[in-house]
Each structure stands twice: as structure tokens, then as C-alpha cells.
Amino acid sequence: MESKSPSASRTTMTDMVLPSETNPLNNLFGGELLARMDRAASIAARRHSRRITVTASVNHVAFNRAVPVGSVVTVEAAVSRAFKTSMEVYIDVWMEDRFSGERTKANEAIYTFVAVDDTGKPTEVPRLAPETDLEKERFAGALRRKQLSLVLAGKMKPDEATELKALFMGA
């Protein structure tokens, strides 16, 4: 299977925040933003794998800024690392100020997707070949995040998490 670059999976979705999607403070509901991020990440994972993909986990979500009604929101997603059958997808959320047009990073998230065949059985995905400095940084971090997740779930012994050990022990 040939490697792919993160740019091959890049997905950008832009939409406006409508009043029916906001809380009593007139800011976008967190759940609405999670759904938008899930859709963009799903498309990115499918573009990378060319398979049906299912959300395996939401590993990290940071709601750093409220997104007010009327804002233009852009969700950008790209595969940051591919493992055997799973893919980590990094998501950046940008909002455009409705008056000035200034674009600000509002939120970010990291989701994990698994590629499956028509029967729902996990299937292998292409390797990822990062190109830019940011892609390389996210690629390296993905292995540490996966090891931490496995250790916390009891599926990996802490002494087997070599990337985490190197991070904390300087090895």
C-alpha cells in the first residue's frame, strides 16, 4: 500500500452559526461543534483510507473560545498519523469575526477513526508521510498519545510505552 501525505486527506468545512444552534449566551452549542468536527474528521479519514470509517474515540477536545451567533466557522481536519487499521485525525476550528473578517483559532480536537470493510471488520490503511513541520510534529505526537491511551486503558504496560518513557526520562 502506497503512503499518502496529510494533505491528501485535508477536509475543510465552512458554515455560519445560526441562532437555532446556540445556547442562551448566543454561542455555538458544544455538541453542535462536536458534530461538525466529527463529520469533517470522518471525511478526512475516508479520504486517507478510501474505506468506510467509524469514530473510535474522541481523544481530546479544547473549547478555547466561544463561537458567537453569526460567526463563520471553518473546521479543518487531516489525518495526523495512520496505524494498522486506525487513523488519528487532528482538527482545527477557526472562526471569522462577522464584522472585521479576522480569522482566529477557536478550538481544536483529536479524533481516532478505524477503517472497516463492508462487513464492519477493521481493515488496513495506508501509511502516512508527513511533509511540513507541523505535520511532522503532529505525526510524532500521535504515537505518544496512542501509547498514553493504551496505558490508561490497561492495554499496554507502562514500561512498554517507549515513546512516553523517552518523553519523561529523556532517553
C-alpha positions, 0 to 999 in steps of 0.5 A: 500500500502506497503512503499518502501525505496529510494533505491528501486527506485535508477536509475543510468545512465552512458554515455560519452559526445560526441562532437555532444552534446556540445556547442562551449566551448566543454561542455555538452549542458544544455538541453542535461543534462536536458534530461538525468536527466529527463529520469533517474528521470522518471525511478526512479519514475516508479520504486517507483510507478510501474505506468506510470509517467509524469514530473510535474515540474522541481523544481530546477536545479544547473549547478555547473560545466561544463561537458567537451567533453569526460567526463563520466557522471553518473546521479543518481536519487531516489525518495526523498519523495512520496505524494498522487499521486506525487513523488519528485525525487532528482538527482545527476550528477557526472562526471569522469575526462577522464584522472585521473578517479576522480569522482566529483559532477557536478550538481544536480536537483529536479524533481516532477513526478505524477503517472497516470493510463492508462487513464492519471488520477493521481493515488496513490503511495506508501509511502516512508521510508527513511533509511540513513541520507541523505535520511532522510534529503532529505525526510524532505526537500521535504515537505518544498519545496512542501509547498514553491511551493504551496505558490508561486503558490497561492495554499496554504496560507502562514500561512498554510505552517507549515513546512516553518513557523517552518523553519523561526520562529523556532517553 
